[in-house]
Amino acid sequence: MKTCNGIHRRLLSFFLALFSLVVSVSAQAASIDVTASFKPDPGNPMRNEFINTTPYSGHCSIYPTFCEGLSIFSILVPIEFNAIGPIEARHSDMRKGAMFKPPTEWIPLQVVNQETAEQSLLQVRIASIGGRYYLPDRVQSIIGEGAPDSNPDAHEMLWSGYNWTYPPAPCGYTGGMFVEPTWRSFFWLTPPGSSCVPTAAYRIESLRYDMFQIGYELRTPNPLKMSPGRYVGSHTYGIGPGRDFDMGDIMLPSDDSLTIHFSLDVEHTLKVEIPPGGDKVQLVPAGGWQSWLQTGRRPVRLFRDQTFNISASSRFKMQLECEMPGIVTDCQIRDPVTKYAVELQVSVSLPDGLTDMSGQPVQRRRLRTGQANAQQFQPGFYVDRAPGILHFEVPPYVMEFMLQPGRGGNYAGRVTVIWDSEV
């Protein structure tokens, strides 16, 4: 009996408010790279999700523990915004001020396995937005008489009581902001459908945003159902008035689009362990040969159950190869003296967590010869060194033939059981 061990790759759903920094900027387009990976963890087999492998940048590089608690990941974007005119005091049109309307709804995109061209659906949305705004003068000078000495209080007064650390709903608090007389930082959660719109209470001659940063939430396919390899895909957002990232009509971007390149590495495990001596299977009747030898009671069948341990995190298939093929898809064993051959059936029972492709448990599932007859199985979760059973049997209808006078002997043959990760 022969086993095949394989290593694979794969992916899952998680709140990922993303990952790392800018990579390139062309004349009118900015881009950033996002990477994540999945690898089965024997210490935590029920955790089937991707891990961010892109370094933090922006807010979460300063407050990593805080961001981990919210399951968000900040990423700097190589874009600035500059006002093309003044922001008037108490303007009635929100588009004439500091408006933040990111693409917070879910957007589907395909990621493609670079080796197999297999496609998987990834969903993305903007989960947070932030940066730093600069004023043309000290905030107290812009407000004039009655301005508070406290920088946070003065900035809040400048924006009609809008607190940039604790923004009004629907935008959410993330904490840890910095405030100086001429600038302040902000980083907000943006639930689906949200806009963050502070209104100036005083005329601001010019305004600039830098350290622009976003966070992503991702929904990925079940990594256990994906083939191993690297999956790549990209999505381009328009930036500017009326586009995906809409900052109103006053604040215009340095680039008119942002492309996010996704690279998702999926690694799987398929490992089968046969106990010592398990490659030599002796078929015997229930209770041994004593009943036949002492009383002449004919055995009903010959069989042997051979246990094995399996670790699997992705789809795999099983099939047989026979030293002596049967008439159809089973193997045979043969007596070398009489040359008589009889059918040998092989079936498999798999542990909890491994099912057929319709989700049914696998109990005594017949294995056949040939690629076209291979049985396919899939994990519901990562199975680590769980016990399965190979069932070897000479069926009852063959026993009558074997035990006729002159047809006994020592029947033997080689059967190869293949666990194949290439599905």
N, C-alpha and C positions, 0 to 999 in steps of 0.2 A: 504494500500500500504506500502511496506516495502523496505528500502534501505539497501545496504551493503556498508560499507566503508572499504577500504583496504590500506595498506602501501606497497610499492614495492621498487625495486631498479633498477639501469641501467647505459649507457656510450657513447663518440663522438671523433671526430677527432681533434687533436691539436698538435701544435708544442711543444713537451715536451723534453727538453734536460735535462736529468733526475736527478734524485732525490737522494737519500741519501746514506748513507754510508754502507760500508762493514759490513757484518754480521759474516761470518765465513770463515776460511781458513783451508783447509785440506792439506795433504802432497803435492799434486800436483794440487790443484784446489782452486781458490778463488771464493767467491760469494758475491753478494750484493742484498739487498732487495729494491724493488720499490713499493710504494703504491700510489694509487690515488682513488678518489671517485666522484660519481655523486649524487647530490640531487637536485630536482627541486627547483628553487628560485622564489617565487611569485613576488619579486621585479624586477626580470629580466627574464621573462618567455621565451624569445627568446634565452637565453644562455643555450644551451644544450651541455655541454662539461664537461670533467672531471677536477677536481681540484687536483693538486699535494698535497699530504698529507705527503710526506717524507721530513724531515728537510734538508735544504741546507747543503752542505759541500763543501770544496774547494773554488774555486774562487768566487762563488756566495754567499758564506757565508760572504765574505768581502765586496762584491759589489752587494747587493741584488737588489737595484734600477736599476742599469745598466742592470743586467741580466733580470729583469722583462721587461725592455723596449725591449729586443731582444727575449723575450719569451723562454729563455734558463734556464736550471737548472743543475748546476754542481754536480757531485758526486765523492767522492774519491774512489779509487780502491786499495785494499791492495796488490799491486804488485810493486816491484822495478825492474829496469833494470840496468845491469852492463856490461861494456865493457869487452870482453874476450881478447882484445889486443888493441894496439894503433890505433888511427885514423890518417892516414897519411895526410900530407898537400896536398891539391889540388888533392885528389884521383879522378879517373875518373869513378869509379863504385859507384853509389849512395848507394849500399848495404853495402859498407865498411865504412859508416859514420853514421851521425845522421839522419836516415830516419824514417818518420812517415807515415804509410799507414794503417789507420783504416778502418773498414768495413762500408763504407758510403752509400752503396746501401740498399734499403728497403728489409727487411727479414720478411716473414709471419710466424706467430706462432698462435696456438690455446690457448685460455684461456677457462677454463671450470667452469661452475657454480657448486659449491661444493654440493648444495642441489639437483638440478634438472639434473645435467650432461649436461645441454645445453652448446653448444660450440659457441664461437664467434671468429672471426678472428681479430687479432691484428697485425699491421705492425710496425716494429722497424728499426731504422737506427742510426748510430753514427753521431751526429750533431756537436760535438766539442771534442777536445782532448787537454790535457795540463799536466802540472807538473812543476818540477823544476830540472834543471841539475846542477851537481856539477863538478867542474874542480879539477885536482890534485894540482893546485897552483893558485896564483893570475893571472887573465887574462893578466895583464901587463907583468908579468914574462914570461908567455908562448909566448907572442908576441915578447918580447925583445925590442931592440932599436927601437924607433919611436912609441912606444905604447902611445896612448892618456891617459891622466889622468882621463878623464871622463869614468866611468864604462860602461854606455850604449854604448858609442862610441867604447870602447875597445872590448866589446863583439861582436859588429857588425863587427869590423875589423877582429876578430878571425874567423868569419864565412863568409869571403869573401863578406862582405857587406850585408849579410842576416839579416834583422831586425826582431828580435823575438817578438817585440811588434806589428809591422805592417808587417806581413809576406807577401811575394809576392803572387799574385793569383796562384792557386785558393783558398788557405787558407785565412781566413778572420780575421780581427782585432776584439778583444774584450776588449782591454784596461786594465788599472790598474795593470801593472806588477811591480815586484820588481827586483832590480839589485844590486848585491854586487860584490866585486872583485873576489870571488871564485864561485859564483852561480848566477843564474837568474831564474825567473819564466816565464811561458808562458801559454797561453790558447787561442786556435784558433778555429774558425768556420771551419768545414770541409764539404763543399758542396759535393753532390754525385760525385764519381769518383776522388776525390782530394787526393793528396799526398803532404806532406810538407817535403822538402828535402834541408836543409842547407848543404853547403860544407865547410869543414874546410880549412882555408888558412894557418894554422900552425899545426904542429904535436901536437896532444893531447895524452899524454901517457895513460890516463885512463879517463873514463867518467861514471857518474852514474845519473840515473833519480829516484827521489822519489816524493812524493805527486802526484803520477799519478792520473789523473782524466779525466772523460769523461762526455759527455752530450748526451742525447737521444732525438730523435724526434719520436713521436708515431702517428700512425693513428689508430683510434679505430672505431668500428661499431657505428651506430646511437644508443645512449643509450635508446632512446624512443622505440626501437624495441627489447630491451633486457629485460629478466625477472629479477626481483629483486634478490639480493643475492651477494655473493662474488665469483668472477671469478679469478682463479689462473692459472698460466702457467709459464714456464721458457724457457730460451734459453741459450745455452752454446757456447761461442766463443773460438776458439783456439788462443793461443798467442805464438808468436815466428816466426822464419824465414819461409816465405811462407804460413803462416796461416792467420786467420782473422785479428788479430792485428799484422801487419808485421813491425818490427822495424829494418829490415836489418839483416845482418849476424854478426855484431859486438856487438850490444846491445841485450843481452839475458835476459829473464824475470826470476823472482824468482818463478813463477808458470806458468804452461803451458796452463791453461784454466781459463776462467771467466764465471761463471753462474749468470745470472740475473733472480731473482725470482720476478714475477709480481703478485700483489694482487690488484684487482680492485673491489671496493665496489659500488654497484648500489642500490639506494633507490628510490622508486617511490611513488607517491601519487595517490590515487583514492578516491575522496570524493564527495558525493552527498548531497545537501541540498534541502529539500522540505519546502516551506513556511508554516507558521502556518495554520492549517486547510486543507492543501493540500492533506492529506490522506483520505479525505472524498469527493468523486467526485459525483456530481449530473448531470445526463444526461438530456439534454433539447433540444428541436428543435431550429433551427435558429430563432431568434426573440421571443423565449419563447412559451408558450402554448396559447396565446391569439387568434391567428388565428384559432386554432382548437376549442377552447371554444366558440368563437363568431361567426365564419363563417362555422365551420365544415370542414375547409380545413385540409386535412390529412398531418401531418408532413412527410417530406421526410426521415429524419433520426434523431436519437438522438445522441448527442455527447457532449464532454467536453474536452477542451485543458487545461492541467495542466503543468505549468512551473516548472522548477527546475534549480538549479545552480550546475554545475559540475566542479571539478578540476581533471585533469588527465594528467599523464606524461608517461603512458605506455599502452600497449594493455589491453583491457578488453572485456568482453562479457556480453550480456543481454539476459534474458529469463523470462518466466512467471511461476508462480505457481498458481493454481486455486483451490478455495474452491469447485467449481463445474466444473470439466473438461468438455470441449465440445466433440463433436464426433471425431474431429481430433486433432488439436493443438491449438485451441482457448479456451477461457473460456466461461462460461455461467453465466447469471443472471436469477433468478427465482422468480416467484410470490408465496409466501408461502401459499396463500389461494387456488388458482386454480392449483398450482403445475406445471403450464406451465413454460418452460425455453426457453430462446432465446440466440443466439450467441452474444458475445461481442468481438469486435476486438480491439487490442491495438497496437499502432505503436509509433515510436519515431523519433523526429527530433533533430539532434545534432548540436552544434554551429560550426562555422568556426574553423578549426584546428583539428577537429575529423572527420575521414573518415572511410569507410569500408576498408577491407583488400586489395582491388584493388585500393584504393585511391580516390574513388568516394564520393561526399558529401552524407550525410545521411539525407534524407527528407522523413518523413512518412514511415519509414522502419518497416514492420510488425514484431512484436515480437511473439514468439511461446512458447509453453510449452516443457519442456524436455531438457536435456543437449545436445542431438544430434541435436536439432534445434536452439541452442543458436546462436545469431548473434554476430560476432566479429568485434571490432572497434579498431582503432589505432590513436594516435596523430601525427600530422606533426610537432608540437611544443608543449611545455607545455601550457596547457589550464588551466587558473586559474579563478574559479568562473564564468564561462561563462554560459549563459542561454540556456537551452534546453527545449523541449516540449514533454510531453506524450500525445498522442491522444487516447481518449477512444470513441468508436463509436458502436452503434447498426446499422448495415448496412441497406440500403433502402429496400432490398428484405425481411428483417425480419419485417419491420414496418407494412406491410399489414397484416401479421399474428397477430401481437400484438394488432392491433386496430379493429380486428373483434369483434363483440358482444360476451360478456362473457369471453373474454380473456384479458381484461384490468386488472389493479391492480398495485401493487407496486413491481416492480422487483428489486432485490438486490442481492448482492454477494460480496465476497472478492477476490481481485486479488492482488497477490504479484509480484511486479516488482523487479528483481534482477540485480544489477550491480556487476559483479564478476571479481575480479582481477586475479583469478587463471585460466589463459588461457593455 
